[in-house]
Each structure stands twice: as C-alpha cells, then as structure tokens.
Amino acid sequence: MIETPVAEQPGERPQHEQVDEIVRSGPGGALALASIATAIVAAIWFAFYFFVFLPRGVIQ
C-alpha cells in the first residue's frame, strides 16, 4: 500500500511525533477496560455461585 504524505499545517508537529507521544503514554485505557471486564465477569460468577449453587445444598 502506498501512503501519500499529508500536508501539515504551519506550527503543527509532524504526525510521527504525535504517534510517538501517544505510544509513549502507554495502554492505560486498554488496561482499565480489561480490568472492568474482568471485575464484571468475576461478579457474575460469584452471583451465580451464591444464588444458584449454594441454595441447592450439598449433592449426595
């Protein structure tokens, strides 16, 4: 794929510098999203365990 150069506005930083700055800032949003999703799955698992398995009692 051939990329055409983008004309930059006067006083604007080059695009590669902007990309480098974004990459340096790290994956904070992705880690937050993964943490929230993991917490939701764990909460659903505990709710299922306490409200479905425990009320049934011990299987003999």
C-alpha positions as CSV (number, residue, x, y, z in Angstrom):
1,M,0.0,0.0,0.0
2,I,1.4,3.4,-1.0
3,E,0.9,6.2,1.5
4,T,0.7,9.7,0.4
5,P,2.2,12.4,2.6
6,V,-0.2,14.5,4.5
7,A,0.3,18.3,4.2
8,E,0.9,19.7,7.7
9,Q,-0.3,23.0,8.9
10,P,2.2,25.6,9.9
11,G,3.2,25.3,13.5
12,E,1.9,21.7,13.8
13,R,4.1,18.9,14.9
14,P,4.9,16.2,12.4
15,Q,2.5,13.2,12.5
16,H,5.2,10.7,13.5
17,E,5.9,12.8,16.6
18,Q,2.3,12.8,17.6
19,V,2.1,9.0,17.2
20,D,5.3,8.5,19.2
21,E,3.8,10.6,22.0
22,I,0.6,8.5,22.0
23,V,2.5,5.3,22.1
24,R,4.8,6.5,25.0
25,S,1.7,7.4,27.1
26,G,1.0,3.6,27.4
27,P,-2.0,1.4,27.2
28,G,-3.9,2.9,30.2
29,G,-7.3,2.8,28.6
30,A,-6.9,-0.8,27.4
31,L,-5.8,-1.9,30.9
32,A,-8.8,-0.1,32.5
33,L,-11.2,-1.7,30.1
34,A,-9.7,-5.1,30.7
35,S,-9.9,-4.6,34.5
36,I,-13.6,-3.5,34.3
37,A,-14.5,-6.5,32.1
38,T,-12.7,-8.9,34.5
39,A,-14.4,-7.5,37.5
40,I,-17.8,-7.9,35.8
41,V,-17.1,-11.5,34.9
42,A,-15.9,-12.2,38.5
43,A,-19.0,-10.5,39.9
44,I,-21.3,-12.6,37.7
45,W,-19.5,-15.8,38.6
46,F,-19.9,-15.1,42.4
47,A,-23.5,-14.1,42.0
48,F,-24.2,-17.4,40.1
49,Y,-22.3,-19.3,42.8
50,F,-24.1,-17.7,45.8
51,F,-27.6,-17.6,44.2
52,V,-27.7,-20.9,42.3
53,F,-25.2,-23.4,43.7
54,L,-25.4,-22.7,47.4
55,P,-29.2,-22.7,47.7
56,R,-29.3,-26.2,46.1
57,G,-27.3,-27.6,49.0
58,V,-24.8,-30.4,49.1
59,I,-25.2,-33.1,46.4
60,Q,-25.1,-36.6,47.9
